[in-house]
Amino acid sequence: MKTYSLYDNAVTTCMGNDYGYEYIFSKPLEFLLREGDLLIAISRSWIVLWNGMAW
C-alpha cells in the first residue's frame, strides 16, 4: 500500500515552480498512480474513490 500526503511543503513548492501551481496536487498523483490503482482521497470537505477509470 502506498500512502502520500499532498501537503508536503517541499513537493508543493517544487510542483508549483516546475509545472505551475494549478498542478500542485494532480502532478504528484500522475507520477504515483498506475492503471488499475485505487485512489482514496480524504479531506475534511470531501472523499473521492477512483479506480483508474475515466469519470
All heavy atoms as TSV, in Angstrom:
chain	resi	resn	atom	element	x	y	z
A	1	MET	N	N	0.847	-1.159	0.000
A	1	MET	CA	C	0.000	0.000	0.000
A	1	MET	C	C	0.900	1.232	0.000
A	1	MET	O	O	1.805	1.354	0.807
A	1	MET	CB	C	-0.903	0.012	1.231
A	1	MET	CG	C	-1.742	1.256	1.291
A	1	MET	SD	S	-2.706	1.520	2.808
A	1	MET	CE	C	-3.452	-0.026	3.089
A	2	LYS	N	N	0.653	2.121	-0.935
A	2	LYS	CA	C	1.371	3.396	-0.979
A	2	LYS	C	C	0.520	4.460	-0.306
A	2	LYS	O	O	-0.687	4.513	-0.509
A	2	LYS	CB	C	1.632	3.821	-2.419
A	2	LYS	CG	C	2.562	2.919	-3.174
A	2	LYS	CD	C	2.825	3.473	-4.553
A	2	LYS	CE	C	1.909	2.805	-5.545
A	2	LYS	NZ	N	2.132	3.224	-6.918
A	3	THR	N	N	1.143	5.288	0.481
A	3	THR	CA	C	0.451	6.442	1.057
A	3	THR	C	C	1.252	7.686	0.728
A	3	THR	O	O	2.477	7.629	0.546
A	3	THR	CB	C	0.307	6.321	2.587
A	3	THR	OG1	O	1.600	6.271	3.178
A	3	THR	CG2	C	-0.484	5.090	2.960
A	4	TYR	N	N	0.562	8.799	0.632
A	4	TYR	CA	C	1.231	10.035	0.244
A	4	TYR	C	C	0.421	11.218	0.758
A	4	TYR	O	O	-0.799	11.223	0.652
A	4	TYR	CB	C	1.341	10.109	-1.280
A	4	TYR	CG	C	2.057	11.328	-1.770
A	4	TYR	CD1	C	3.435	11.422	-1.654
A	4	TYR	CD2	C	1.375	12.392	-2.327
A	4	TYR	CE1	C	4.102	12.539	-2.090
A	4	TYR	CE2	C	2.032	13.516	-2.766
A	4	TYR	CZ	C	3.404	13.587	-2.650
A	4	TYR	OH	O	4.065	14.693	-3.072
A	5	SER	N	N	1.104	12.188	1.298
A	5	SER	CA	C	0.453	13.419	1.735
A	5	SER	C	C	0.650	14.490	0.667
A	5	SER	O	O	1.780	14.750	0.245
A	5	SER	CB	C	1.058	13.901	3.056
A	5	SER	OG	O	0.563	15.190	3.364
A	6	LEU	N	N	-0.431	15.088	0.229
A	6	LEU	CA	C	-0.342	16.145	-0.778
A	6	LEU	C	C	0.038	17.489	-0.171
A	6	LEU	O	O	0.102	18.484	-0.871
A	6	LEU	CB	C	-1.674	16.277	-1.514
A	6	LEU	CG	C	-2.041	15.078	-2.378
A	6	LEU	CD1	C	-3.442	15.271	-2.943
A	6	LEU	CD2	C	-1.052	14.882	-3.499
A	7	TYR	N	N	0.302	17.514	1.120
A	7	TYR	CA	C	0.607	18.774	1.789
A	7	TYR	C	C	2.064	18.867	2.213
A	7	TYR	O	O	2.395	19.599	3.117
A	7	TYR	CB	C	-0.322	18.976	2.984
A	7	TYR	CG	C	-1.748	19.091	2.526
A	7	TYR	CD1	C	-2.631	18.040	2.679
A	7	TYR	CD2	C	-2.188	20.237	1.889
A	7	TYR	CE1	C	-3.927	18.144	2.223
A	7	TYR	CE2	C	-3.480	20.341	1.429
A	7	TYR	CZ	C	-4.351	19.293	1.605
A	7	TYR	OH	O	-5.630	19.391	1.147
A	8	ASP	N	N	2.947	18.136	1.559
A	8	ASP	CA	C	4.377	18.245	1.802
A	8	ASP	C	C	4.852	19.570	1.202
A	8	ASP	O	O	4.757	19.782	-0.011
A	8	ASP	CB	C	5.093	17.063	1.149
A	8	ASP	CG	C	6.590	17.068	1.375
A	8	ASP	OD1	O	7.182	18.156	1.477
A	8	ASP	OD2	O	7.161	15.963	1.434
A	9	ASN	N	N	5.337	20.468	2.035
A	9	ASN	CA	C	5.689	21.808	1.568
A	9	ASN	C	C	6.740	21.802	0.466
A	9	ASN	O	O	6.651	22.570	-0.498
A	9	ASN	CB	C	6.179	22.661	2.739
A	9	ASN	CG	C	5.062	23.031	3.676
A	9	ASN	OD1	O	3.918	23.110	3.281
A	9	ASN	ND2	N	5.398	23.242	4.934
A	10	ALA	N	N	7.756	20.954	0.587
A	10	ALA	CA	C	8.803	20.909	-0.432
A	10	ALA	C	C	8.251	20.451	-1.777
A	10	ALA	O	O	8.573	21.026	-2.826
A	10	ALA	CB	C	9.936	19.997	0.029
A	11	VAL	N	N	7.410	19.411	-1.759
A	11	VAL	CA	C	6.835	18.898	-3.005
A	11	VAL	C	C	5.872	19.914	-3.606
A	11	VAL	O	O	5.872	20.141	-4.818
A	11	VAL	CB	C	6.134	17.542	-2.764
A	11	VAL	CG1	C	5.384	17.092	-4.008
A	11	VAL	CG2	C	7.149	16.499	-2.343
A	12	THR	N	N	5.065	20.547	-2.768
A	12	THR	CA	C	4.120	21.555	-3.250
A	12	THR	C	C	4.858	22.697	-3.947
A	12	THR	O	O	4.491	23.119	-5.050
A	12	THR	CB	C	3.268	22.100	-2.084
A	12	THR	OG1	O	2.561	21.015	-1.507
A	12	THR	CG2	C	2.288	23.145	-2.553
A	13	THR	N	N	5.918	23.183	-3.334
A	13	THR	CA	C	6.704	24.263	-3.924
A	13	THR	C	C	7.370	23.814	-5.219
A	13	THR	O	O	7.349	24.527	-6.226
A	13	THR	CB	C	7.769	24.755	-2.932
A	13	THR	OG1	O	7.115	25.185	-1.741
A	13	THR	CG2	C	8.582	25.893	-3.512
A	14	CYS	N	N	7.947	22.630	-5.218
A	14	CYS	CA	C	8.605	22.096	-6.408
A	14	CYS	C	C	7.626	21.963	-7.574
A	14	CYS	O	O	7.913	22.382	-8.694
A	14	CYS	CB	C	9.233	20.746	-6.084
A	14	CYS	SG	S	9.929	19.899	-7.495
A	15	MET	N	N	6.471	21.354	-7.332
A	15	MET	CA	C	5.479	21.165	-8.386
A	15	MET	C	C	4.976	22.508	-8.906
A	15	MET	O	O	4.778	22.689	-10.105
A	15	MET	CB	C	4.306	20.327	-7.883
A	15	MET	CG	C	4.644	18.900	-7.613
A	15	MET	SD	S	5.133	18.045	-9.112
A	15	MET	CE	C	6.151	16.773	-8.415
A	16	GLY	N	N	4.765	23.447	-8.001
A	16	GLY	CA	C	4.314	24.770	-8.416
A	16	GLY	C	C	5.325	25.476	-9.291
A	16	GLY	O	O	4.983	26.073	-10.319
A	17	ASN	N	N	6.584	25.390	-8.900
A	17	ASN	CA	C	7.638	26.053	-9.682
A	17	ASN	C	C	7.884	25.367	-11.015
A	17	ASN	O	O	8.114	26.029	-12.031
A	17	ASN	CB	C	8.940	26.094	-8.881
A	17	ASN	CG	C	8.874	27.045	-7.714
A	17	ASN	OD1	O	8.077	27.969	-7.701
A	17	ASN	ND2	N	9.698	26.813	-6.716
A	18	ASP	N	N	7.858	24.034	-11.033
A	18	ASP	CA	C	8.195	23.294	-12.252
A	18	ASP	C	C	7.032	23.143	-13.225
A	18	ASP	O	O	7.237	23.167	-14.433
A	18	ASP	CB	C	8.721	21.902	-11.902
A	18	ASP	CG	C	10.080	21.945	-11.226
A	18	ASP	OD1	O	10.686	23.036	-11.167
A	18	ASP	OD2	O	10.532	20.891	-10.735
A	19	TYR	N	N	5.815	22.974	-12.717
A	19	TYR	CA	C	4.675	22.662	-13.584
A	19	TYR	C	C	3.555	23.693	-13.528
A	19	TYR	O	O	2.651	23.647	-14.347
A	19	TYR	CB	C	4.088	21.287	-13.221
A	19	TYR	CG	C	5.077	20.170	-13.402
A	19	TYR	CD1	C	5.705	19.587	-12.315
A	19	TYR	CD2	C	5.399	19.706	-14.668
A	19	TYR	CE1	C	6.628	18.569	-12.478
A	19	TYR	CE2	C	6.314	18.685	-14.850
A	19	TYR	CZ	C	6.930	18.128	-13.748
A	19	TYR	OH	O	7.845	17.119	-13.921
A	20	GLY	N	N	3.583	24.589	-12.561
A	20	GLY	CA	C	2.517	25.571	-12.387
A	20	GLY	C	C	1.659	25.202	-11.194
A	20	GLY	O	O	1.414	24.021	-10.929
A	21	TYR	N	N	1.237	26.201	-10.464
A	21	TYR	CA	C	0.507	25.948	-9.222
A	21	TYR	C	C	-0.876	25.333	-9.431
A	21	TYR	O	O	-1.443	24.774	-8.509
A	21	TYR	CB	C	0.435	27.221	-8.375
A	21	TYR	CG	C	1.745	27.452	-7.667
A	21	TYR	CD1	C	2.755	28.213	-8.245
A	21	TYR	CD2	C	1.997	26.851	-6.443
A	21	TYR	CE1	C	3.963	28.382	-7.611
A	21	TYR	CE2	C	3.209	27.016	-5.797
A	21	TYR	CZ	C	4.189	27.786	-6.383
A	21	TYR	OH	O	5.404	27.940	-5.761
A	22	GLU	N	N	-1.385	25.363	-10.643
A	22	GLU	CA	C	-2.658	24.685	-10.890
A	22	GLU	C	C	-2.497	23.163	-10.882
A	22	GLU	O	O	-3.477	22.430	-10.832
A	22	GLU	CB	C	-3.289	25.155	-12.208
A	22	GLU	CG	C	-2.493	24.844	-13.442
A	22	GLU	CD	C	-1.471	25.915	-13.828
A	22	GLU	OE1	O	-1.038	26.697	-12.972
A	22	GLU	OE2	O	-1.102	25.951	-15.015
A	23	TYR	N	N	-1.246	22.673	-10.893
A	23	TYR	CA	C	-0.980	21.233	-10.932
A	23	TYR	C	C	-0.328	20.697	-9.664
A	23	TYR	O	O	0.162	19.573	-9.667
A	23	TYR	CB	C	-0.073	20.904	-12.124
A	23	TYR	CG	C	-0.683	21.265	-13.442
A	23	TYR	CD1	C	-0.193	22.343	-14.176
A	23	TYR	CD2	C	-1.757	20.554	-13.954
A	23	TYR	CE1	C	-0.755	22.689	-15.392
A	23	TYR	CE2	C	-2.323	20.899	-15.168
A	23	TYR	CZ	C	-1.819	21.969	-15.881
A	23	TYR	OH	O	-2.372	22.300	-17.073
A	24	ILE	N	N	-0.325	21.468	-8.572
A	24	ILE	CA	C	0.409	21.029	-7.387
A	24	ILE	C	C	-0.161	19.759	-6.755
A	24	ILE	O	O	0.556	19.058	-6.050
A	24	ILE	CB	C	0.525	22.143	-6.323
A	24	ILE	CG1	C	-0.844	22.592	-5.834
A	24	ILE	CG2	C	1.349	23.293	-6.830
A	24	ILE	CD1	C	-0.795	23.563	-4.677
A	25	PHE	N	N	-1.417	19.439	-6.999
A	25	PHE	CA	C	-1.986	18.209	-6.455
A	25	PHE	C	C	-2.074	17.103	-7.499
A	25	PHE	O	O	-1.922	15.931	-7.174
A	25	PHE	CB	C	-3.367	18.470	-5.855
A	25	PHE	CG	C	-3.328	19.450	-4.720
A	25	PHE	CD1	C	-4.004	20.647	-4.806
A	25	PHE	CD2	C	-2.604	19.192	-3.580
A	25	PHE	CE1	C	-3.970	21.563	-3.763
A	25	PHE	CE2	C	-2.558	20.097	-2.531
A	25	PHE	CZ	C	-3.241	21.287	-2.627
A	26	SER	N	N	-2.319	17.447	-8.754
A	26	SER	CA	C	-2.508	16.408	-9.765
A	26	SER	C	C	-1.196	15.795	-10.258
A	26	SER	O	O	-1.144	14.598	-10.531
A	26	SER	CB	C	-3.302	16.952	-10.947
A	26	SER	OG	O	-2.606	18.005	-11.590
A	27	LYS	N	N	-0.131	16.572	-10.372
A	27	LYS	CA	C	1.133	16.036	-10.895
A	27	LYS	C	C	1.720	14.935	-10.017
A	27	LYS	O	O	2.123	13.891	-10.537
A	27	LYS	CB	C	2.168	17.148	-11.104
A	27	LYS	CG	C	2.032	17.857	-12.416
A	27	LYS	CD	C	2.330	16.929	-13.568
A	27	LYS	CE	C	2.236	17.666	-14.876
A	27	LYS	NZ	N	2.364	16.792	-16.025
A	28	PRO	N	N	1.798	15.116	-8.694
A	28	PRO	CA	C	2.326	14.006	-7.888
A	28	PRO	C	C	1.502	12.728	-8.041
A	28	PRO	O	O	2.057	11.631	-8.057
A	28	PRO	CB	C	2.255	14.527	-6.448
A	28	PRO	CG	C	2.277	16.006	-6.572
A	28	PRO	CD	C	1.564	16.301	-7.861
A	29	LEU	N	N	0.192	12.872	-8.192
A	29	LEU	CA	C	-0.647	11.687	-8.372
A	29	LEU	C	C	-0.393	11.025	-9.717
A	29	LEU	O	O	-0.401	9.804	-9.827
A	29	LEU	CB	C	-2.123	12.054	-8.221
A	29	LEU	CG	C	-2.542	12.507	-6.822
A	29	LEU	CD1	C	-4.000	12.923	-6.822
A	29	LEU	CD2	C	-2.271	11.427	-5.799
A	30	GLU	N	N	-0.152	11.823	-10.754
A	30	GLU	CA	C	0.176	11.256	-12.065
A	30	GLU	C	C	1.433	10.403	-11.985
A	30	GLU	O	O	1.535	9.360	-12.624
A	30	GLU	CB	C	0.390	12.363	-13.096
A	30	GLU	CG	C	-0.856	13.038	-13.565
A	30	GLU	CD	C	-0.549	14.123	-14.588
A	30	GLU	OE1	O	0.461	14.008	-15.317
A	30	GLU	OE2	O	-1.313	15.096	-14.644
A	31	PHE	N	N	2.404	10.854	-11.207
A	31	PHE	CA	C	3.658	10.120	-11.077
A	31	PHE	C	C	3.504	8.846	-10.255
A	31	PHE	O	O	4.217	7.875	-10.468
A	31	PHE	CB	C	4.736	11.006	-10.437
A	31	PHE	CG	C	5.102	12.207	-11.266
A	31	PHE	CD1	C	5.255	13.439	-10.671
A	31	PHE	CD2	C	5.298	12.105	-12.632
A	31	PHE	CE1	C	5.593	14.550	-11.423
A	31	PHE	CE2	C	5.628	13.211	-13.397
A	31	PHE	CZ	C	5.782	14.432	-12.789
A	32	LEU	N	N	2.592	8.839	-9.306
A	32	LEU	CA	C	2.459	7.708	-8.389
A	32	LEU	C	C	1.466	6.648	-8.839
A	32	LEU	O	O	1.654	5.469	-8.572
A	32	LEU	CB	C	2.023	8.210	-7.000
A	32	LEU	CG	C	3.053	9.045	-6.246
A	32	LEU	CD1	C	2.415	9.671	-5.017
A	32	LEU	CD2	C	4.236	8.185	-5.856
A	33	LEU	N	N	0.383	7.057	-9.509
A	33	LEU	CA	C	-0.691	6.117	-9.846
A	33	LEU	C	C	-0.400	5.357	-11.131
A	33	LEU	O	O	0.185	5.890	-12.067
A	33	LEU	CB	C	-2.013	6.861	-9.987
A	33	LEU	CG	C	-2.562	7.496	-8.724
A	33	LEU	CD1	C	-3.805	8.297	-9.033
A	33	LEU	CD2	C	-2.859	6.433	-7.683
A	34	ARG	N	N	-0.837	4.118	-11.132
A	34	ARG	CA	C	-0.766	3.281	-12.332
A	34	ARG	C	C	-2.166	2.793	-12.660
A	34	ARG	O	O	-3.045	2.776	-11.802
A	34	ARG	CB	C	0.149	2.092	-12.068
A	34	ARG	CG	C	1.590	2.506	-11.851
A	34	ARG	CD	C	2.488	1.281	-11.748
A	34	ARG	NE	N	3.870	1.674	-11.678
A	34	ARG	CZ	C	4.529	1.916	-10.549
A	34	ARG	NH1	N	3.910	1.824	-9.391
A	34	ARG	NH2	N	5.798	2.263	-10.581
A	35	GLU	N	N	-2.360	2.377	-13.890
A	35	GLU	CA	C	-3.663	1.868	-14.295
A	35	GLU	C	C	-4.072	0.722	-13.383
A	35	GLU	O	O	-3.270	-0.165	-13.086
A	35	GLU	CB	C	-3.621	1.392	-15.746
A	35	GLU	CG	C	-4.976	0.992	-16.269
A	35	GLU	CD	C	-4.946	0.657	-17.743
A	35	GLU	OE1	O	-4.033	1.092	-18.439
A	35	GLU	OE2	O	-5.874	-0.057	-18.176
A	36	GLY	N	N	-5.303	0.768	-12.914
A	36	GLY	CA	C	-5.825	-0.258	-12.034
A	36	GLY	C	C	-5.668	0.054	-10.554
A	36	GLY	O	O	-6.200	-0.660	-9.715
A	37	ASP	N	N	-4.915	1.108	-10.211
A	37	ASP	CA	C	-4.773	1.503	-8.810
A	37	ASP	C	C	-6.081	2.068	-8.282
A	37	ASP	O	O	-6.879	2.616	-9.031
A	37	ASP	CB	C	-3.686	2.573	-8.642
A	37	ASP	CG	C	-2.283	2.014	-8.701
A	37	ASP	OD1	O	-2.131	0.784	-8.736
A	37	ASP	OD2	O	-1.336	2.820	-8.712
A	38	LEU	N	N	-6.275	1.936	-7.002
A	38	LEU	CA	C	-7.426	2.523	-6.326
A	38	LEU	C	C	-6.931	3.707	-5.516
A	38	LEU	O	O	-6.029	3.562	-4.695
A	38	LEU	CB	C	-8.093	1.509	-5.400
A	38	LEU	CG	C	-9.222	2.041	-4.513
A	38	LEU	CD1	C	-10.401	2.485	-5.374
A	38	LEU	CD2	C	-9.647	0.989	-3.513
A	39	LEU	N	N	-7.502	4.871	-5.757
A	39	LEU	CA	C	-7.149	6.086	-5.032
A	39	LEU	C	C	-8.262	6.407	-4.050
A	39	LEU	O	O	-9.429	6.468	-4.428
A	39	LEU	CB	C	-6.974	7.266	-5.993
A	39	LEU	CG	C	-6.845	8.653	-5.356
A	39	LEU	CD1	C	-5.556	8.752	-4.573
A	39	LEU	CD2	C	-6.925	9.727	-6.417
A	40	ILE	N	N	-7.907	6.584	-2.806
A	40	ILE	CA	C	-8.852	7.046	-1.787
A	40	ILE	C	C	-8.294	8.353	-1.257
A	40	ILE	O	O	-7.222	8.367	-0.644
A	40	ILE	CB	C	-9.024	6.030	-0.650
A	40	ILE	CG1	C	-9.533	4.703	-1.205
A	40	ILE	CG2	C	-9.963	6.594	0.408
A	40	ILE	CD1	C	-9.597	3.590	-0.187
A	41	ALA	N	N	-8.985	9.444	-1.525
A	41	ALA	CA	C	-8.549	10.775	-1.079
A	41	ALA	C	C	-9.502	11.254	0.004
A	41	ALA	O	O	-10.712	11.219	-0.170
A	41	ALA	CB	C	-8.541	11.750	-2.246
A	42	ILE	N	N	-8.958	11.668	1.119
A	42	ILE	CA	C	-9.773	12.094	2.254
A	42	ILE	C	C	-9.396	13.513	2.649
A	42	ILE	O	O	-8.215	13.832	2.784
A	42	ILE	CB	C	-9.562	11.153	3.458
A	42	ILE	CG1	C	-9.912	9.717	3.078
A	42	ILE	CG2	C	-10.375	11.633	4.656
A	42	ILE	CD1	C	-9.534	8.700	4.116
A	43	SER	N	N	-10.382	14.350	2.799
A	43	SER	CA	C	-10.174	15.692	3.335
A	43	SER	C	C	-11.345	15.996	4.265
A	43	SER	O	O	-12.254	15.192	4.419
A	43	SER	CB	C	-10.081	16.732	2.219
A	43	SER	OG	O	-11.349	17.126	1.789
A	44	ARG	N	N	-11.328	17.130	4.852
A	44	ARG	CA	C	-12.425	17.495	5.750
A	44	ARG	C	C	-13.708	17.827	4.997
A	44	ARG	O	O	-14.781	17.840	5.571
A	44	ARG	CB	C	-12.020	18.683	6.601
A	44	ARG	CG	C	-10.941	18.329	7.568
A	44	ARG	CD	C	-10.583	19.476	8.427
A	44	ARG	NE	N	-9.554	19.046	9.370
A	44	ARG	CZ	C	-9.109	19.782	10.333
A	44	ARG	NH1	N	-9.562	21.017	10.494
A	44	ARG	NH2	N	-8.181	19.335	11.144
A	45	SER	N	N	-13.596	18.090	3.691
A	45	SER	CA	C	-14.782	18.502	2.955
A	45	SER	C	C	-15.254	17.494	1.908
A	45	SER	O	O	-16.340	17.619	1.406
A	45	SER	CB	C	-14.532	19.854	2.282
A	45	SER	OG	O	-13.436	19.752	1.401
A	46	TRP	N	N	-14.432	16.476	1.549
A	46	TRP	CA	C	-14.861	15.531	0.525
A	46	TRP	C	C	-14.062	14.245	0.605
A	46	TRP	O	O	-12.985	14.193	1.151
A	46	TRP	CB	C	-14.759	16.117	-0.866
A	46	TRP	CG	C	-13.428	16.730	-1.173
A	46	TRP	CD1	C	-13.081	18.038	-0.986
A	46	TRP	CD2	C	-12.256	16.093	-1.688
A	46	TRP	NE1	N	-11.779	18.237	-1.357
A	46	TRP	CE2	C	-11.246	17.065	-1.790
A	46	TRP	CE3	C	-11.964	14.795	-2.073
A	46	TRP	CZ2	C	-9.975	16.785	-2.261
A	46	TRP	CZ3	C	-10.687	14.511	-2.541
A	46	TRP	CH2	C	-9.724	15.499	-2.626
A	47	ILE	N	N	-14.619	13.185	0.016
A	47	ILE	CA	C	-13.947	11.895	-0.112
A	47	ILE	C	C	-14.099	11.457	-1.564
A	47	ILE	O	O	-15.171	11.541	-2.138
A	47	ILE	CB	C	-14.563	10.835	0.818
A	47	ILE	CG1	C	-14.356	11.227	2.271
A	47	ILE	CG2	C	-13.972	9.456	0.528
A	47	ILE	CD1	C	-15.022	10.281	3.248
A	48	VAL	N	N	-13.011	10.979	-2.171
A	48	VAL	CA	C	-13.038	10.542	-3.561
A	48	VAL	C	C	-12.540	9.103	-3.628
A	48	VAL	O	O	-11.532	8.762	-3.043
A	48	VAL	CB	C	-12.112	11.424	-4.425
A	48	VAL	CG1	C	-12.018	10.864	-5.839
A	48	VAL	CG2	C	-12.610	12.851	-4.466
A	49	LEU	N	N	-13.253	8.271	-4.349
A	49	LEU	CA	C	-12.797	6.937	-4.676
A	49	LEU	C	C	-12.571	6.894	-6.182
A	49	LEU	O	O	-13.451	7.268	-6.943
A	49	LEU	CB	C	-13.833	5.879	-4.281
A	49	LEU	CG	C	-14.145	5.768	-2.793
A	49	LEU	CD1	C	-15.267	4.764	-2.592
A	49	LEU	CD2	C	-12.919	5.358	-2.019
A	50	TRP	N	N	-11.407	6.453	-6.607
A	50	TRP	CA	C	-11.079	6.431	-8.025
A	50	TRP	C	C	-10.392	5.126	-8.343
A	50	TRP	O	O	-9.443	4.749	-7.672
A	50	TRP	CB	C	-10.182	7.614	-8.363
A	50	TRP	CG	C	-9.851	7.737	-9.812
A	50	TRP	CD1	C	-10.702	8.096	-10.813
A	50	TRP	CD2	C	-8.580	7.524	-10.434
A	50	TRP	NE1	N	-10.038	8.118	-12.001
A	50	TRP	CE2	C	-8.733	7.765	-11.791
A	50	TRP	CE3	C	-7.348	7.142	-9.959
A	50	TRP	CZ2	C	-7.692	7.648	-12.701
A	50	TRP	CZ3	C	-6.309	7.028	-10.855
A	50	TRP	CH2	C	-6.479	7.288	-12.195
A	51	ASN	N	N	-10.857	4.430	-9.344
A	51	ASN	CA	C	-10.299	3.121	-9.659
A	51	ASN	C	C	-9.518	3.126	-10.963
A	51	ASN	O	O	-9.295	2.091	-11.566
A	51	ASN	CB	C	-11.393	2.060	-9.699
A	51	ASN	CG	C	-12.382	2.302	-10.817
A	51	ASN	OD1	O	-12.265	3.265	-11.552
A	51	ASN	ND2	N	-13.346	1.435	-10.943
A	52	GLY	N	N	-9.087	4.285	-11.426
A	52	GLY	CA	C	-8.307	4.356	-12.652
A	52	GLY	C	C	-9.144	4.495	-13.908
A	52	GLY	O	O	-8.613	4.634	-14.994
A	53	MET	N	N	-10.446	4.473	-13.779
A	53	MET	CA	C	-11.325	4.616	-14.934
A	53	MET	C	C	-11.667	6.093	-15.117
A	53	MET	O	O	-11.675	6.857	-14.172
A	53	MET	CB	C	-12.612	3.818	-14.747
A	53	MET	CG	C	-12.401	2.342	-14.442
A	53	MET	SD	S	-11.583	1.465	-15.781
A	53	MET	CE	C	-12.869	1.477	-16.991
A	54	ALA	N	N	-11.961	6.476	-16.329
A	54	ALA	CA	C	-12.373	7.860	-16.600
A	54	ALA	C	C	-13.719	8.122	-15.939
A	54	ALA	O	O	-14.548	7.233	-15.820
A	54	ALA	CB	C	-12.482	8.086	-18.102
A	55	TRP	N	N	-13.918	9.352	-15.496
A	55	TRP	CA	C	-15.166	9.705	-14.806
A	55	TRP	C	C	-16.283	9.759	-15.776
A	55	TRP	O	O	-16.647	10.275	-16.581
A	55	TRP	CB	C	-15.018	11.043	-14.085
A	55	TRP	CG	C	-14.068	10.937	-12.972
A	55	TRP	CD1	C	-12.714	10.997	-13.045
A	55	TRP	CD2	C	-14.352	10.682	-11.601
A	55	TRP	NE1	N	-12.152	10.813	-11.821
A	55	TRP	CE2	C	-13.136	10.621	-10.915
A	55	TRP	CE3	C	-15.523	10.520	-10.891
A	55	TRP	CZ2	C	-13.055	10.402	-9.559
A	55	TRP	CZ3	C	-15.425	10.302	-9.524
A	55	TRP	CH2	C	-14.211	10.241	-8.883
